[in-house]
């Protein structure tokens, strides 16, 4: 297959994914977009949070697009990026100095590792429940790599090796997890802003969030009760 064949086939996959998952996609999109309305502030010190939180939304959208195209390795990479930036955004609510977040080298701006480590410790200390949930996601990502799923390209079917082979149920579960991650991040930021001196929480946004989570929870229960997931603790 040449590049044009891959593009045509990817378009077919994307259209099929959109058609099969319109309901759950609407819920996941809502949860991702709600991340833009968690925190309210006109203080210039909030610039770091808004910069990082917008990157989290972008990462989750790219994660979703990759999953719809059946590129799960790319999707997992973007999910990891979203988790790291979500922790940095949380930490920026108490340490807003952007110079402590971004360094500079010959390739341009990049996160400062020490600040990233501090952000993990901060979330773990002050928000242990959220930290545990984010760790669950990271463990799932590591498990995905460890079990060789990222080496699907070694299969003989050329075009199916380029696109991950998955059925409709597994794809819906992958899509749901992206929305679930967005909900964990929203709740983390909503609680973290209580420790911030220059921002407040958006109560109206939280009301919309609760409604979206109720819908997400119904999907979760459907997956958890399905016989294919019964022996796994994938959704605990």
N, C-alpha and C positions, 0 to 999 in steps of 0.2 A: 504493500500500500504506500502511495505517496502522500504528501502533506494534504493535498486537496481531499483525498479519500478520508483521512482522519478528521478533517474539518466537517465534512458532510456527515460522517457517522456520529461525531460528537453532537452535531446539531440535532440529529434524530434522537439521541439519548437524552439530550436536554429537554426537548419537546415532550418526550414520553414521561420524563421525571416530573415536569411541570403539570402535565395532565393527570398523572396518578396521585399527586400529592398536594393538590390545590388547598385542601382544607387545613392540613397540618402546616403547610408553608405560610398561610395567612397568620397563624398563631405564632410561629417562629419569627416571622418578620416583625410582628407587633412587639415581641419581647426584645428583639435587637434594637428597634427604633426607640423604644422607651428609655434606653440607656442615655439618650440625648437630653432627657428631662428629669434626671434624678436630683441634680443639684442646682440651686439658684444662687447666683452671685454676680455682682457688678464690680467686685473688687479685682484689681489687676493681679492680685496674688493667685486668683483662680485660673490664670492662664495655663499653668502647667497641667492642672486637672483637665481642663477642656481640650488641650492638645492631646493628652494621653487617652482620654475617654473617646475622642473621635477616632483615634487609631484602633482602639478596641472594637468599636462598631465596624470599622472598615475590615478588620481582620475576621470578624464573625461573618460578615457578608461574603468575603472571599472564601471562607470556610464553607459556607452554605453553597455557593456557586460550584466549588470543587466537588462537593458531595453530590450535587445534582448532575454533574458531568461524570460521576463515578471515578473521580480521582481522589481516593481516600487518603493516600500518602500526603498529597498537597493539603487536603482538608485538615488532617491531624497537625501538620506543621503550622497552619494558620491558627488552629485552636490553641496550640502551645504559645504562640505569639500573643494571642488575646489574653491568656491567663497571666503571662508575665507583665504585660502592660496594664492589666486590671489591678494587679498588686502595686505597681508603680503609681497608678492614678490614685489608689487608696492612700498611699504614703504621702502623695503630694498635697493632700488635704491638711496635713500637719507640718510638712516640709515643702513649701511651694517653690523654693529656689530652683529654677530650671537648670542653672549651671551645675547643680549637683546631680542632675538626671542624665544630661547629655554631655558626652565628651566629643573630641574631635581628633581624627587621624587623617592619613592621606586619602582615605576613601570617603571622608565626610563625617557627619554626625553619627554617633552610636551611643546606646545606653551605657552608663557607668556601672560596671559589675558590682562594685561595693554597694551602690545605692539599690540595685536590684536585690541583693542579698538582704539588705536592711528592710526592704519592703516586704520580703517573705517573712522575716522575723517579726515585723510589726503586725502583719495580718495574723500570723500564728498566735502571737501573744494576746492581742486585743479582740480578735474575732476567730476563735478556735474552731467554731462550727463551720464557718465559711472556708477556713483554711483546710479543714478535713475534706470538704466537698471538692475544693479545687485540687487537692492531692489525689482524690479519686479519679478525676479527669486525667491528671498527669500519669497515673498508674495505668489507666486504660490506653493512653497513647503509647506508653512504653511497652505494654503488652502487645499492641498492634505491631510494633516493630520487631519485638522479640520472637513472635510466632511466624515471622516470615511473610506476613501479608503484603509487605512493601515490595516483595520480589515476584509479584504476579506476572511481571513482564517476561519471566522465564518460561511461561506456558507456550505450547506450540501454536495455539490459535493466535495469529499475529495481532489482529485488531482487538481481540478480547484480552490480549496480554497488555495492550496499551491502556485499556479501560478496565477497571476492576469489575470482576464478575460478581454480581450480587442480585438477589431477588428483591421483589417489591417490599416485603416485610422488613428485611434488613436495612434497606435504604430508608424506609420511614423511621426506623429506630435511630439511625445515624442522624437524620434530619431533626428528630425530636431532641436528641442530646445537645444539639447546637442551641436550641431554644432553652433547654434546661440550664446550660452554662450561662446564657444571657441572664436568666432569672437569678442565678446565684450571684452573679456580678452586680446586678441591680440591687439586690438585697444587701450585699456587702457595702456598696457605696451609700445606700440609704441610711445604714446604721453608722458608717464611718463619719459622715458629715456632722454627727453630733459632737465629735471631738475637734471640729474645725472652727476657727475663730473668724473666718471671713466668708462663710457660705451657710445656707440653710437648705433643708430638705424640701422637696416638692411634694406636698401632701396630695394634691390633685393627681399628679402623675402616679403616685403610689396606689391610688384607688383604681386607676386603669390597669396598673400592674397586677393587682389582686385578681381582677376579672380575667386577665390573660393567663395567670397561673392556674386558675380553676380549670380553664380549658386544657392547658398543658397537662394537668394532673389526670384528667380523664384519658388522655392518650397514654400516659404512663401506666395507668391501671390496666389498660387494654394490652399493652406489651407485657406487663408483669404477669398477667393471667394467661398469656398465650403459652401453649405447651412447649414451644420451641425455646422459650426463655425460662421455663420453670426451674431447671437445674442450675441456672447461672444466677449470680448476684450482680447482674449488669446494671440493674436499676435500683439498687438499694440505697 
